[in-house]
Amino acid sequence: MITFNPKYFYLAIALFLIETLIALFLDDRIIRPLVGDVLVIPLIYCFIKAFWPLRPAPAALLVFAFACLLEALQYLRLVDRLGLQDNPLLATILGTTFDGKDILAYGIGAALVLLAEHHCLKQAPTLGRQRQ
């Protein structure tokens, strides 16, 4: 069932803006390739959680698997095989270059999501008691 969660929606927008700024203004060897790939997992995760009330672990695993699938399609050069290399939007979304380090970055992103969710869930009962 679709239910709107504004917290995750606004987080997804913020992460999207950060990713966009990284893509437009950085061309380095660390932030753009590594941090950008780490942040894409929380971005997709937050977007999914904005509309579907999934538990954190299955949602994070789903996003990680999706990212790995896209990386596998890059290995198979799907963009070239479909003739989409001249479409900058689709080539950027699907990616054109396989890099095994990206999978590590996606794993780090998924782990950060789970750590953040665990921290927030752990803090939620404490916050509720403080308000009483």
N, CA, C and O atoms as CSV, one atom per row, in Angstrom:
chain,resi,resn,atom,element,x,y,z
A,1,MET,N,N,0.842,-1.168,0.000
A,1,MET,CA,C,0.000,0.000,0.000
A,1,MET,C,C,0.895,1.242,0.000
A,1,MET,O,O,1.903,1.287,0.706
A,2,ILE,N,N,0.529,2.225,-0.778
A,2,ILE,CA,C,1.299,3.453,-0.856
A,2,ILE,C,C,0.855,4.397,0.255
A,2,ILE,O,O,-0.328,4.700,0.408
A,3,THR,N,N,1.832,4.846,1.019
A,3,THR,CA,C,1.600,5.857,2.053
A,3,THR,C,C,2.728,6.873,1.955
A,3,THR,O,O,3.896,6.499,1.847
A,4,PHE,N,N,2.389,8.143,1.990
A,4,PHE,CA,C,3.387,9.192,1.829
A,4,PHE,C,C,4.057,9.505,3.160
A,4,PHE,O,O,3.390,9.759,4.163
A,5,ASN,N,N,5.390,9.484,3.153
A,5,ASN,CA,C,6.173,9.834,4.331
A,5,ASN,C,C,7.026,11.048,3.965
A,5,ASN,O,O,8.027,10.907,3.262
A,6,PRO,N,N,6.645,12.232,4.429
A,6,PRO,CA,C,7.358,13.451,4.026
A,6,PRO,C,C,8.815,13.481,4.478
A,6,PRO,O,O,9.655,14.063,3.792
A,7,LYS,N,N,9.136,12.862,5.628
A,7,LYS,CA,C,10.518,12.851,6.122
A,7,LYS,C,C,11.442,12.218,5.077
A,7,LYS,O,O,12.469,12.794,4.719
A,8,TYR,N,N,11.072,11.042,4.596
A,8,TYR,CA,C,11.903,10.363,3.600
A,8,TYR,C,C,11.885,11.098,2.263
A,8,TYR,O,O,12.889,11.122,1.549
A,9,PHE,N,N,10.757,11.692,1.928
A,9,PHE,CA,C,10.655,12.429,0.669
A,9,PHE,C,C,11.613,13.616,0.663
A,9,PHE,O,O,12.329,13.827,-0.316
A,10,TYR,N,N,11.631,14.388,1.743
A,10,TYR,CA,C,12.524,15.543,1.821
A,10,TYR,C,C,13.990,15.120,1.883
A,10,TYR,O,O,14.859,15.799,1.335
A,11,LEU,N,N,14.262,14.005,2.547
A,11,LEU,CA,C,15.630,13.477,2.541
A,11,LEU,C,C,16.053,13.074,1.125
A,11,LEU,O,O,17.189,13.318,0.717
A,12,ALA,N,N,15.136,12.459,0.384
A,12,ALA,CA,C,15.438,12.072,-0.994
A,12,ALA,C,C,15.720,13.303,-1.846
A,12,ALA,O,O,16.645,13.291,-2.658
A,13,ILE,N,N,14.942,14.357,-1.675
A,13,ILE,CA,C,15.171,15.585,-2.436
A,13,ILE,C,C,16.530,16.182,-2.080
A,13,ILE,O,O,17.279,16.594,-2.966
A,14,ALA,N,N,16.850,16.229,-0.789
A,14,ALA,CA,C,18.143,16.778,-0.358
A,14,ALA,C,C,19.300,15.961,-0.941
A,14,ALA,O,O,20.276,16.528,-1.433
A,15,LEU,N,N,19.192,14.641,-0.886
A,15,LEU,CA,C,20.243,13.783,-1.438
A,15,LEU,C,C,20.348,13.941,-2.954
A,15,LEU,O,O,21.447,13.919,-3.509
A,16,PHE,N,N,19.207,14.098,-3.619
A,16,PHE,CA,C,19.223,14.315,-5.064
A,16,PHE,C,C,19.947,15.613,-5.406
A,16,PHE,O,O,20.731,15.662,-6.354
A,17,LEU,N,N,19.681,16.661,-4.633
A,17,LEU,CA,C,20.350,17.939,-4.880
A,17,LEU,C,C,21.859,17.821,-4.645
A,17,LEU,O,O,22.653,18.363,-5.413
A,18,ILE,N,N,22.250,17.116,-3.589
A,18,ILE,CA,C,23.679,16.900,-3.330
A,18,ILE,C,C,24.315,16.124,-4.468
A,18,ILE,O,O,25.394,16.482,-4.940
A,19,GLU,N,N,23.653,15.061,-4.913
A,19,GLU,CA,C,24.173,14.266,-6.035
A,19,GLU,C,C,24.299,15.120,-7.300
A,19,GLU,O,O,25.278,15.007,-8.037
A,20,THR,N,N,23.312,15.965,-7.543
A,20,THR,CA,C,23.343,16.837,-8.715
A,20,THR,C,C,24.512,17.813,-8.631
A,20,THR,O,O,25.228,18.018,-9.612
A,21,LEU,N,N,24.702,18.412,-7.464
A,21,LEU,CA,C,25.824,19.340,-7.285
A,21,LEU,C,C,27.163,18.628,-7.480
A,21,LEU,O,O,28.075,19.171,-8.103
A,22,ILE,N,N,27.276,17.420,-6.949
A,22,ILE,CA,C,28.501,16.641,-7.136
A,22,ILE,C,C,28.739,16.382,-8.620
A,22,ILE,O,O,29.854,16.551,-9.112
A,23,ALA,N,N,27.691,15.973,-9.330
A,23,ALA,CA,C,27.830,15.647,-10.757
A,23,ALA,C,C,28.170,16.875,-11.599
A,23,ALA,O,O,28.940,16.782,-12.554
A,24,LEU,N,N,27.599,18.018,-11.244
A,24,LEU,CA,C,27.800,19.217,-12.053
A,24,LEU,C,C,29.109,19.944,-11.763
A,24,LEU,O,O,29.724,20.510,-12.666
A,25,PHE,N,N,29.531,19.926,-10.505
A,25,PHE,CA,C,30.634,20.804,-10.120
A,25,PHE,C,C,31.906,20.110,-9.650
A,25,PHE,O,O,32.911,20.781,-9.415
A,26,LEU,N,N,31.893,18.814,-9.511
A,26,LEU,CA,C,33.105,18.124,-9.063
A,26,LEU,C,C,33.567,17.137,-10.120
A,26,LEU,O,O,32.774,16.394,-10.697
A,27,ASP,N,N,34.843,17.150,-10.352
A,27,ASP,CA,C,35.443,16.186,-11.266
A,27,ASP,C,C,36.764,15.756,-10.650
A,27,ASP,O,O,37.840,16.045,-11.174
A,28,ASP,N,N,36.658,15.064,-9.535
A,28,ASP,CA,C,37.844,14.634,-8.812
A,28,ASP,C,C,37.917,13.116,-8.772
A,28,ASP,O,O,37.158,12.433,-9.459
A,29,ARG,N,N,38.823,12.596,-7.975
A,29,ARG,CA,C,39.018,11.151,-7.928
A,29,ARG,C,C,38.397,10.501,-6.697
A,29,ARG,O,O,38.423,9.277,-6.576
A,30,ILE,N,N,37.838,11.293,-5.779
A,30,ILE,CA,C,37.297,10.705,-4.554
A,30,ILE,C,C,35.809,11.008,-4.391
A,30,ILE,O,O,34.987,10.094,-4.324
A,31,ILE,N,N,35.469,12.301,-4.327
A,31,ILE,CA,C,34.087,12.661,-4.002
A,31,ILE,C,C,33.123,12.217,-5.091
A,31,ILE,O,O,32.137,11.539,-4.802
A,32,ARG,N,N,33.387,12.586,-6.326
A,32,ARG,CA,C,32.433,12.236,-7.386
A,32,ARG,C,C,32.279,10.733,-7.566
A,32,ARG,O,O,31.151,10.240,-7.554
A,33,PRO,N,N,33.371,9.981,-7.734
A,33,PRO,CA,C,33.161,8.553,-7.972
A,33,PRO,C,C,32.802,7.761,-6.724
A,33,PRO,O,O,31.995,6.836,-6.809
A,34,LEU,N,N,33.367,8.086,-5.577
A,34,LEU,CA,C,33.121,7.276,-4.384
A,34,LEU,C,C,31.931,7.779,-3.585
A,34,LEU,O,O,30.980,7.033,-3.351
A,35,VAL,N,N,31.974,9.029,-3.167
A,35,VAL,CA,C,30.892,9.575,-2.348
A,35,VAL,C,C,29.581,9.601,-3.142
A,35,VAL,O,O,28.513,9.325,-2.596
A,36,GLY,N,N,29.671,9.929,-4.416
A,36,GLY,CA,C,28.470,9.917,-5.253
A,36,GLY,C,C,27.814,8.550,-5.294
A,36,GLY,O,O,26.589,8.446,-5.227
A,37,ASP,N,N,28.623,7.494,-5.404
A,37,ASP,CA,C,28.080,6.133,-5.436
A,37,ASP,C,C,27.583,5.685,-4.064
A,37,ASP,O,O,26.618,4.927,-3.972
A,38,VAL,N,N,28.226,6.142,-3.015
A,38,VAL,CA,C,27.746,5.816,-1.664
A,38,VAL,C,C,26.387,6.476,-1.438
A,38,VAL,O,O,25.470,5.841,-0.916
A,39,LEU,N,N,26.251,7.746,-1.825
A,39,LEU,CA,C,25.014,8.490,-1.568
A,39,LEU,C,C,23.837,8.066,-2.434
A,39,LEU,O,O,22.687,8.323,-2.078
A,40,VAL,N,N,24.106,7.418,-3.568
A,40,VAL,CA,C,22.995,7.022,-4.436
A,40,VAL,C,C,22.109,5.981,-3.741
A,40,VAL,O,O,20.905,5.930,-3.991
A,41,ILE,N,N,22.691,5.164,-2.883
A,41,ILE,CA,C,21.896,4.147,-2.180
A,41,ILE,C,C,20.930,4.802,-1.192
A,41,ILE,O,O,19.741,4.485,-1.229
A,42,PRO,N,N,21.384,5.705,-0.306
A,42,PRO,CA,C,20.411,6.392,0.556
A,42,PRO,C,C,19.382,7.199,-0.227
A,42,PRO,O,O,18.231,7.308,0.197
A,43,LEU,N,N,19.780,7.763,-1.360
A,43,LEU,CA,C,18.835,8.521,-2.185
A,43,LEU,C,C,17.691,7.634,-2.656
A,43,LEU,O,O,16.524,7.974,-2.465
A,44,ILE,N,N,18.012,6.517,-3.262
A,44,ILE,CA,C,16.966,5.607,-3.755
A,44,ILE,C,C,16.174,5.023,-2.595
A,44,ILE,O,O,14.951,4.904,-2.669
A,45,TYR,N,N,16.871,4.660,-1.522
A,45,TYR,CA,C,16.218,4.124,-0.326
A,45,TYR,C,C,15.182,5.117,0.213
A,45,TYR,O,O,14.041,4.740,0.481
A,46,CYS,N,N,15.577,6.378,0.369
A,46,CYS,CA,C,14.652,7.387,0.902
A,46,CYS,C,C,13.471,7.604,-0.029
A,46,CYS,O,O,12.344,7.803,0.424
A,47,PHE,N,N,13.732,7.565,-1.342
A,47,PHE,CA,C,12.628,7.724,-2.285
A,47,PHE,C,C,11.629,6.583,-2.144
A,47,PHE,O,O,10.420,6.812,-2.130
A,48,ILE,N,N,12.123,5.373,-2.042
A,48,ILE,CA,C,11.232,4.211,-1.873
A,48,ILE,C,C,10.464,4.319,-0.559
A,48,ILE,O,O,9.253,4.100,-0.522
A,49,LYS,N,N,11.170,4.656,0.518
A,49,LYS,CA,C,10.524,4.754,1.838
A,49,LYS,C,C,9.546,5.933,1.911
A,49,LYS,O,O,8.676,5.961,2.781
A,50,ALA,N,N,9.683,6.895,1.011
A,50,ALA,CA,C,8.745,8.021,0.985
A,50,ALA,C,C,7.345,7.570,0.567
A,50,ALA,O,O,6.360,8.242,0.874
A,51,PHE,N,N,7.253,6.443,-0.126
A,51,PHE,CA,C,5.962,5.997,-0.641
A,51,PHE,C,C,5.531,4.608,-0.170
A,51,PHE,O,O,4.342,4.288,-0.183
A,52,TRP,N,N,6.481,3.797,0.239
A,52,TRP,CA,C,6.152,2.445,0.671
A,52,TRP,C,C,6.733,2.187,2.057
A,52,TRP,O,O,7.932,2.385,2.258
A,53,PRO,N,N,5.931,1.758,3.007
A,53,PRO,CA,C,6.410,1.541,4.389
A,53,PRO,C,C,7.113,0.190,4.560
A,53,PRO,O,O,6.632,-0.689,5.276
A,54,LEU,N,N,8.242,0.045,3.900
A,54,LEU,CA,C,9.006,-1.197,4.001
A,54,LEU,C,C,9.905,-1.163,5.233
A,54,LEU,O,O,10.304,-0.093,5.691
A,55,ARG,N,N,10.217,-2.333,5.761
A,55,ARG,CA,C,11.171,-2.416,6.865
A,55,ARG,C,C,12.556,-2.047,6.330
A,55,ARG,O,O,12.844,-2.273,5.155
A,56,PRO,N,N,13.411,-1.483,7.180
A,56,PRO,CA,C,14.717,-0.994,6.709
A,56,PRO,C,C,15.591,-2.049,6.035
A,56,PRO,O,O,16.114,-1.798,4.949
A,57,ALA,N,N,15.763,-3.211,6.641
A,57,ALA,CA,C,16.682,-4.201,6.074
A,57,ALA,C,C,16.245,-4.678,4.689
A,57,ALA,O,O,17.062,-4.667,3.768
A,58,PRO,N,N,14.983,-5.096,4.501
A,58,PRO,CA,C,14.585,-5.508,3.147
A,58,PRO,C,C,14.674,-4.370,2.124
A,58,PRO,O,O,15.056,-4.591,0.975
A,59,ALA,N,N,14.323,-3.157,2.547
A,59,ALA,CA,C,14.388,-2.027,1.618
A,59,ALA,C,C,15.831,-1.738,1.216
A,59,ALA,O,O,16.117,-1.518,0.040
A,60,ALA,N,N,16.741,-1.740,2.191
A,60,ALA,CA,C,18.153,-1.482,1.890
A,60,ALA,C,C,18.724,-2.584,0.997
A,60,ALA,O,O,19.490,-2.307,0.074
A,61,LEU,N,N,18.353,-3.819,1.274
A,61,LEU,CA,C,18.830,-4.935,0.453
A,61,LEU,C,C,18.286,-4.835,-0.968
A,61,LEU,O,O,19.009,-5.107,-1.926
A,62,LEU,N,N,17.041,-4.453,-1.110
A,62,LEU,CA,C,16.438,-4.271,-2.429
A,62,LEU,C,C,17.181,-3.200,-3.224
A,62,LEU,O,O,17.484,-3.395,-4.401
A,63,VAL,N,N,17.471,-2.080,-2.587
A,63,VAL,CA,C,18.177,-0.993,-3.271
A,63,VAL,C,C,19.595,-1.423,-3.641
A,63,VAL,O,O,20.069,-1.134,-4.739
A,64,PHE,N,N,20.269,-2.113,-2.721
A,64,PHE,CA,C,21.621,-2.606,-3.004
A,64,PHE,C,C,21.602,-3.576,-4.187
A,64,PHE,O,O,22.454,-3.490,-5.071
A,65,ALA,N,N,20.646,-4.487,-4.208
A,65,ALA,CA,C,20.539,-5.453,-5.310
A,65,ALA,C,C,20.260,-4.744,-6.629
A,65,ALA,O,O,20.817,-5.108,-7.665
A,66,PHE,N,N,19.399,-3.736,-6.590
A,66,PHE,CA,C,19.097,-2.955,-7.794
A,66,PHE,C,C,20.355,-2.270,-8.323
A,66,PHE,O,O,20.612,-2.284,-9.527
A,67,ALA,N,N,21.139,-1.670,-7.425
A,67,ALA,CA,C,22.373,-0.996,-7.839
A,67,ALA,C,C,23.367,-1.999,-8.426
A,67,ALA,O,O,24.035,-1.710,-9.419
A,68,CYS,N,N,23.459,-3.169,-7.813
A,68,CYS,CA,C,24.357,-4.216,-8.338
A,68,CYS,C,C,23.890,-4.699,-9.704
A,68,CYS,O,O,24.710,-4.993,-10.574
A,69,LEU,N,N,22.575,-4.783,-9.896
A,69,LEU,CA,C,22.040,-5.168,-11.203
A,69,LEU,C,C,22.441,-4.142,-12.264
A,69,LEU,O,O,22.858,-4.509,-13.363
A,70,LEU,N,N,22.315,-2.866,-11.934
A,70,LEU,CA,C,22.718,-1.832,-12.887
A,70,LEU,C,C,24.211,-1.928,-13.189
A,70,LEU,O,O,24.628,-1.741,-14.332
A,71,GLU,N,N,25.012,-2.218,-12.171
A,71,GLU,CA,C,26.453,-2.368,-12.385
A,71,GLU,C,C,26.738,-3.572,-13.298
A,71,GLU,O,O,27.621,-3.511,-14.154
A,72,ALA,N,N,25.988,-4.658,-13.109
A,72,ALA,CA,C,26.148,-5.827,-13.974
A,72,ALA,C,C,25.766,-5.487,-15.413
A,72,ALA,O,O,26.407,-5.955,-16.354
A,73,LEU,N,N,24.729,-4.679,-15.581
A,73,LEU,CA,C,24.330,-4.262,-16.931
A,73,LEU,C,C,25.399,-3.372,-17.566
A,73,LEU,O,O,25.571,-3.377,-18.785
A,74,GLN,N,N,26.111,-2.613,-16.741
A,74,GLN,CA,C,27.236,-1.826,-17.252
A,74,GLN,C,C,28.349,-2.763,-17.731
A,74,GLN,O,O,28.964,-2.533,-18.772
A,75,TYR,N,N,28.593,-3.806,-16.967
A,75,TYR,CA,C,29.605,-4.798,-17.366
A,75,TYR,C,C,29.253,-5.413,-18.725
A,75,TYR,O,O,30.128,-5.683,-19.549
A,76,LEU,N,N,27.958,-5.626,-18.935
A,76,LEU,CA,C,27.489,-6.195,-20.197
A,76,LEU,C,C,27.345,-5.151,-21.301
A,76,LEU,O,O,26.945,-5.480,-22.418
A,77,ARG,N,N,27.672,-3.882,-20.992
A,77,ARG,CA,C,27.625,-2.765,-21.940
A,77,ARG,C,C,26.234,-2.589,-22.554
A,77,ARG,O,O,26.094,-2.420,-23.765
A,78,LEU,N,N,25.219,-2.632,-21.704
A,78,LEU,CA,C,23.834,-2.535,-22.155
A,78,LEU,C,C,23.560,-1.238,-22.909
A,78,LEU,O,O,22.867,-1.252,-23.926
A,79,VAL,N,N,24.089,-0.131,-22.430
A,79,VAL,CA,C,23.846,1.157,-23.089
A,79,VAL,C,C,24.332,1.116,-24.541
A,79,VAL,O,O,23.639,1.580,-25.446
A,80,ASP,N,N,25.517,0.562,-24.754
A,80,ASP,CA,C,26.043,0.455,-26.125
A,80,ASP,C,C,25.217,-0.515,-26.959
A,80,ASP,O,O,24.916,-0.242,-28.121
A,81,ARG,N,N,24.856,-1.636,-26.373
A,81,ARG,CA,C,24.084,-2.647,-27.113
A,81,ARG,C,C,22.710,-2.139,-27.539
A,81,ARG,O,O,22.188,-2.531,-28.583
A,82,LEU,N,N,22.122,-1.247,-26.707
A,82,LEU,CA,C,20.808,-0.674,-27.038
A,82,LEU,C,C,20.927,0.592,-27.880
A,82,LEU,O,O,19.919,1.166,-28.290
A,83,GLY,N,N,22.155,1.022,-28.135
A,83,GLY,CA,C,22.357,2.231,-28.935
A,83,GLY,C,C,21.989,3.504,-28.206
A,83,GLY,O,O,21.587,4.481,-28.837
A,84,LEU,N,N,22.118,3.516,-26.885
A,84,LEU,CA,C,21.725,4.676,-26.080
A,84,LEU,C,C,22.894,5.558,-25.677
A,84,LEU,O,O,22.716,6.495,-24.898
A,85,GLN,N,N,24.093,5.277,-26.195
A,85,GLN,CA,C,25.270,6.023,-25.776
A,85,GLN,C,C,25.173,7.515,-26.108
A,85,GLN,O,O,25.852,8.325,-25.476
A,86,ASP,N,N,24.356,7.889,-27.069
A,86,ASP,CA,C,24.194,9.299,-27.430
A,86,ASP,C,C,23.072,9.982,-26.654
A,86,ASP,O,O,22.831,11.175,-26.836
A,87,ASN,N,N,22.390,9.242,-25.797
A,87,ASN,CA,C,21.342,9.809,-24.945
A,87,ASN,C,C,21.959,10.083,-23.569
A,87,ASN,O,O,22.111,9.165,-22.764
A,88,PRO,N,N,22.318,11.357,-23.299
A,88,PRO,CA,C,23.045,11.637,-22.053
A,88,PRO,C,C,22.262,11.289,-20.788
A,88,PRO,O,O,22.856,10.855,-19.800
A,89,LEU,N,N,20.957,11.468,-20.799
A,89,LEU,CA,C,20.169,11.176,-19.606
A,89,LEU,C,C,20.163,9.679,-19.301
A,89,LEU,O,O,20.485,9.270,-18.185
A,90,LEU,N,N,19.800,8.867,-20.284
A,90,LEU,CA,C,19.760,7.421,-20.068
A,90,LEU,C,C,21.156,6.839,-19.835
A,90,LEU,O,O,21.323,5.925,-19.027
A,91,ALA,N,N,22.152,7.366,-20.540
A,91,ALA,CA,C,23.512,6.881,-20.344
A,91,ALA,C,C,23.993,7.191,-18.925
A,91,ALA,O,O,24.727,6.400,-18.332
A,92,THR,N,N,23.584,8.336,-18.382
A,92,THR,CA,C,23.967,8.695,-17.013
A,92,THR,C,C,23.230,7.839,-16.001
A,92,THR,O,O,23.834,7.358,-15.043
A,93,ILE,N,N,21.942,7.642,-16.196
A,93,ILE,CA,C,21.142,6.855,-15.250
A,93,ILE,C,C,21.596,5.398,-15.237
A,93,ILE,O,O,21.797,4.817,-14.171
A,94,LEU,N,N,21.757,4.815,-16.413
A,94,LEU,CA,C,22.155,3.404,-16.500
A,94,LEU,C,C,23.644,3.203,-16.267
A,94,LEU,O,O,24.072,2.147,-15.802
A,95,GLY,N,N,24.422,4.213,-16.591
A,95,GLY,CA,C,25.867,4.104,-16.454
A,95,GLY,C,C,26.470,3.413,-17.656
A,95,GLY,O,O,25.820,2.602,-18.316
A,96,THR,N,N,27.711,3.740,-17.932
A,96,THR,CA,C,28.357,3.181,-19.117
A,96,THR,C,C,29.642,2.421,-18.814
A,96,THR,O,O,30.152,1.701,-19.674
A,97,THR,N,N,30.166,2.570,-17.612
A,97,THR,CA,C,31.456,1.961,-17.293
A,97,THR,C,C,31.352,1.112,-16.032
A,97,THR,O,O,30.987,1.609,-14.966
A,98,PHE,N,N,31.669,-0.153,-16.158
A,98,PHE,CA,C,31.678,-1.049,-15.006
A,98,PHE,C,C,32.907,-0.765,-14.152
A,98,PHE,O,O,34.007,-0.564,-14.665
A,99,ASP,N,N,32.696,-0.754,-12.831
A,99,ASP,CA,C,33.804,-0.627,-11.883
A,99,ASP,C,C,33.418,-1.412,-10.634
A,99,ASP,O,O,32.442,-1.079,-9.961
A,100,GLY,N,N,34.171,-2.433,-10.334
A,100,GLY,CA,C,33.886,-3.263,-9.166
A,100,GLY,C,C,33.888,-2.479,-7.869
A,100,GLY,O,O,33.224,-2.869,-6.910
A,101,LYS,N,N,34.635,-1.366,-7.825
A,101,LYS,CA,C,34.657,-0.527,-6.621
A,101,LYS,C,C,33.290,0.107,-6.364
A,101,LYS,O,O,32.966,0.442,-5.225
A,102,ASP,N,N,32.499,0.271,-7.406
A,102,ASP,CA,C,31.156,0.834,-7.225
A,102,ASP,C,C,30.311,-0.071,-6.335
A,102,ASP,O,O,29.533,0.416,-5.515
A,103,ILE,N,N,30.459,-1.368,-6.489
A,103,ILE,CA,C,29.695,-2.311,-5.676
A,103,ILE,C,C,30.071,-2.154,-4.207
A,103,ILE,O,O,29.208,-2.226,-3.332
A,104,LEU,N,N,31.355,-1.940,-3.933
A,104,LEU,CA,C,31.796,-1.666,-2.565
A,104,LEU,C,C,31.160,-0.375,-2.047
A,104,LEU,O,O,30.702,-0.321,-0.905
A,105,ALA,N,N,31.131,0.659,-2.880
A,105,ALA,CA,C,30.510,1.930,-2.484
A,105,ALA,C,C,29.019,1.733,-2.198
A,105,ALA,O,O,28.488,2.310,-1.250
A,106,TYR,N,N,28.350,0.925,-3.012
A,106,TYR,CA,C,26.931,0.658,-2.773
A,106,TYR,C,C,26.743,-0.076,-1.448
A,106,TYR,O,O,25.799,0.201,-0.709
A,107,GLY,N,N,27.633,-1.000,-1.156
A,107,GLY,CA,C,27.571,-1.711,0.124
A,107,GLY,C,C,27.760,-0.767,1.296
A,107,GLY,O,O,27.073,-0.886,2.311
A,108,ILE,N,N,28.678,0.163,1.163
A,108,ILE,CA,C,28.885,1.170,2.214
A,108,ILE,C,C,27.629,2.020,2.370
A,108,ILE,O,O,27.211,2.315,3.489
A,109,GLY,N,N,27.030,2.413,1.254
A,109,GLY,CA,C,25.796,3.207,1.311
A,109,GLY,C,C,24.673,2.455,2.000
A,109,GLY,O,O,23.943,3.035,2.804
A,110,ALA,N,N,24.523,1.165,1.696
A,110,ALA,CA,C,23.481,0.353,2.332
A,110,ALA,C,C,23.758,0.201,3.823
A,110,ALA,O,O,22.837,0.257,4.638
A,111,ALA,N,N,25.029,0.009,4.180
A,111,ALA,CA,C,25.384,-0.107,5.603
A,111,ALA,C,C,25.098,1.194,6.340
A,111,ALA,O,O,24.621,1.169,7.474
A,112,LEU,N,N,25.384,2.328,5.711
A,112,LEU,CA,C,25.093,3.620,6.342
A,112,LEU,C,C,23.592,3.822,6.544
A,112,LEU,O,O,23.158,4.359,7.563
A,113,VAL,N,N,22.811,3.386,5.566
A,113,VAL,CA,C,21.349,3.466,5.706
A,113,VAL,C,C,20.888,2.656,6.912
A,113,VAL,O,O,20.099,3.133,7.728
A,114,LEU,N,N,21.384,1.433,7.016
A,114,LEU,CA,C,20.970,0.570,8.129
A,114,LEU,C,C,21.449,1.120,9.471
A,114,LEU,O,O,20.721,1.038,10.460
A,115,LEU,N,N,22.653,1.675,9.520
A,115,LEU,CA,C,23.139,2.292,10.752
A,115,LEU,C,C,22.287,3.497,11.143
A,115,LEU,O,O,21.939,3.665,12.311
A,116,ALA,N,N,21.955,4.328,10.166
A,116,ALA,CA,C,21.122,5.501,10.436
A,116,ALA,C,C,19.735,5.090,10.912
A,116,ALA,O,O,19.207,5.669,11.861
A,117,GLU,N,N,19.144,4.098,10.262
A,117,GLU,CA,C,17.818,3.631,10.669
A,117,GLU,C,C,17.865,3.030,12.078
A,117,GLU,O,O,16.971,3.270,12.890
A,118,HIS,N,N,18.904,2.254,12.358
A,118,HIS,CA,C,19.045,1.656,13.684
A,118,HIS,C,C,19.176,2.751,14.743
A,118,HIS,O,O,18.569,2.671,15.811
A,119,HIS,N,N,19.968,3.766,14.436
A,119,HIS,CA,C,20.152,4.880,15.370
A,119,HIS,C,C,18.832,5.621,15.591
A,119,HIS,O,O,18.488,5.954,16.725
A,120,CYS,N,N,18.096,5.880,14.510
A,120,CYS,CA,C,16.819,6.597,14.635
A,120,CYS,C,C,15.792,5.774,15.403
A,120,CYS,O,O,15.055,6.318,16.226
A,121,LEU,N,N,15.737,4.468,15.143
A,121,LEU,CA,C,14.792,3.612,15.865
A,121,LEU,C,C,15.162,3.509,17.338
A,121,LEU,O,O,14.289,3.444,18.203
A,122,LYS,N,N,16.448,3.495,17.614
A,122,LYS,CA,C,16.917,3.428,18.992
A,122,LYS,C,C,16.593,4.723,19.741
A,122,LYS,O,O,16.293,4.698,20.934
A,123,GLN,N,N,16.656,5.846,19.035
A,123,GLN,CA,C,16.389,7.147,19.644
A,123,GLN,C,C,14.898,7.433,19.788
A,123,GLN,O,O,14.505,8.209,20.659
A,124,ALA,N,N,14.065,6.825,18.956
A,124,ALA,CA,C,12.627,7.136,18.956
A,124,ALA,C,C,11.966,6.903,20.311
A,124,ALA,O,O,11.235,7.787,20.758
A,125,PRO,N,N,12.167,5.782,20.993
A,125,PRO,CA,C,11.533,5.610,22.295
A,125,PRO,C,C,12.039,6.624,23.323
A,125,PRO,O,O,11.277,7.084,24.174
A,126,THR,N,N,13.305,6.964,23.243
A,126,THR,CA,C,13.868,7.940,24.162
A,126,THR,C,C,13.229,9.299,23.944
A,126,THR,O,O,12.888,9.986,24.906
A,127,LEU,N,N,13.066,9.687,22.709
A,127,LEU,CA,C,12.463,10.977,22.391
A,127,LEU,C,C,11.011,11.030,22.885
A,127,LEU,O,O,10.559,12.060,23.385
A,128,GLY,N,N,10.295,9.928,22.742
A,128,GLY,CA,C,8.915,9.883,23.188
A,128,GLY,C,C,8.799,10.035,24.690
A,128,GLY,O,O,7.878,10.699,25.166
A,129,ARG,N,N,9.703,9.443,25.450
A,129,ARG,CA,C,9.684,9.556,26.907
A,129,ARG,C,C,10.024,10.957,27.362
A,129,ARG,O,O,9.505,11.402,28.386
A,130,GLN,N,N,10.874,11.672,26.646
A,130,GLN,CA,C,11.255,13.006,27.031
A,130,GLN,C,C,10.108,13.983,26.891
A,130,GLN,O,O,10.043,14.964,27.632
A,131,ARG,N,N,9.228,13.745,25.985
A,131,ARG,CA,C,8.104,14.659,25.735
A,131,ARG,C,C,7.008,14.534,26.777
A,131,ARG,O,O,6.215,15.459,26.953
A,132,GLN,N,N,6.951,13.408,27.470
A,132,GLN,CA,C,5.855,13.193,28.410
A,132,GLN,C,C,5.975,14.034,29.641
A,132,GLN,O,O,5.121,13.960,30.525
